[in-house]
Amino acid sequence: MLSRLAALLLALLASPAVAQEQALLDRALDNAIATFETALPRLAADEAGVDVAAYRDALSLQRFASTHWGGTVTVDLAIRETRTGSCTRFAAFVRIPPENGAVRLVLCPQFFSEGADALRELTVLHEMVHVVAGPDECQAMAFAARIEQVAKGRFTPVHAYWRASGCTGSGFSLPSR
């Protein structure tokens, strides 16, 4: 009985933080959707090897018909509270291939850093490429940069990460300035 009471008390104390993280995630998703929708009229059906219709559904509905994975796939958003495993290195990551028709997009504590709205938006745009098209970092960076460039006339400077990821000779490219 005491452990149930302690668990309930802990849940009540933690809920404001969880609610704040959920609000930041919701805002990041809304911003990413708005940026993508602004870019959409100027995108081809396939950009950087990404099925744009599937990407749109994954981003806005968290469910999409996948030609890459085969069948219908659901996006499972998960907030991790601790900097363990892949969360020691990343703000977010995707567990692929899908398991039981779902791809888990894990959001790490760094994702929720104060003052990082633009980074959260870019992270969502980037990680959804992995959800839809697979693990290629260069592809994800190229696609997210293309979305930002078309929608905003600029993209987040990711040149150092681009070089560190070995993308220079990858067949993908960042938008021209």
Secondary structure in CASP SS format (residue, H / E / C, confidence):
PFRMAT SS
TARGET T0000
AUTHOR 0000-0000-0000
METHOD secondary structure of the structure
MODEL  1
M C 1.00
L H 1.00
S H 1.00
R H 1.00
L H 1.00
A H 1.00
A H 1.00
L H 1.00
L H 1.00
L H 1.00
A H 1.00
L H 1.00
L H 1.00
A H 1.00
S H 1.00
P H 1.00
A H 1.00
V H 1.00
A H 1.00
Q H 1.00
E H 1.00
Q H 1.00
A H 1.00
L H 1.00
L H 1.00
D H 1.00
R H 1.00
A H 1.00
L H 1.00
D H 1.00
N H 1.00
A H 1.00
I H 1.00
A H 1.00
T H 1.00
F H 1.00
E H 1.00
T H 1.00
A H 1.00
L H 1.00
P H 1.00
R H 1.00
L C 1.00
A C 1.00
A C 1.00
D E 1.00
E E 1.00
A C 1.00
G C 1.00
V E 1.00
D E 1.00
V H 1.00
A H 1.00
A H 1.00
Y H 1.00
R H 1.00
D H 1.00
A H 1.00
L H 1.00
S H 1.00
L H 1.00
Q C 1.00
R E 1.00
F E 1.00
A E 1.00
S E 1.00
T C 1.00
H C 1.00
W C 1.00
G C 1.00
G E 1.00
T E 1.00
V E 1.00
T E 1.00
V E 1.00
D E 1.00
L E 1.00
A E 1.00
I E 1.00
R C 1.00
E C 1.00
T C 1.00
R C 1.00
T C 1.00
G H 1.00
S H 1.00
C H 1.00
T H 1.00
R C 1.00
F C 1.00
A C 1.00
A E 1.00
F E 1.00
V E 1.00
R E 1.00
I E 1.00
P E 1.00
P E 1.00
E E 1.00
N C 1.00
G C 1.00
A E 1.00
V E 1.00
R E 1.00
L E 1.00
V E 1.00
L E 1.00
C C 1.00
P H 1.00
Q H 1.00
F H 1.00
F H 1.00
S C 1.00
E C 1.00
G C 1.00
A C 1.00
D H 1.00
A H 1.00
L H 1.00
R H 1.00
E H 1.00
L H 1.00
T H 1.00
V H 1.00
L H 1.00
H H 1.00
E H 1.00
M H 1.00
V H 1.00
H H 1.00
V H 1.00
V H 1.00
A H 1.00
G C 1.00
P C 1.00
D C 1.00
E H 1.00
C H 1.00
Q H 1.00
A H 1.00
M H 1.00
A H 1.00
F H 1.00
A H 1.00
A H 1.00
R H 1.00
I H 1.00
E H 1.00
Q H 1.00
V H 1.00
A H 1.00
K H 1.00
G C 1.00
R C 1.00
F C 1.00
T C 1.00
P C 1.00
V C 1.00
H H 1.00
A H 1.00
Y H 1.00
W H 1.00
R H 1.00
A H 1.00
S C 1.00
G C 1.00
C C 1.00
T C 1.00
G C 1.00
S C 1.00
G C 1.00
F C 1.00
S C 1.00
L C 1.00
P C 1.00
S C 1.00
R C 1.00
END
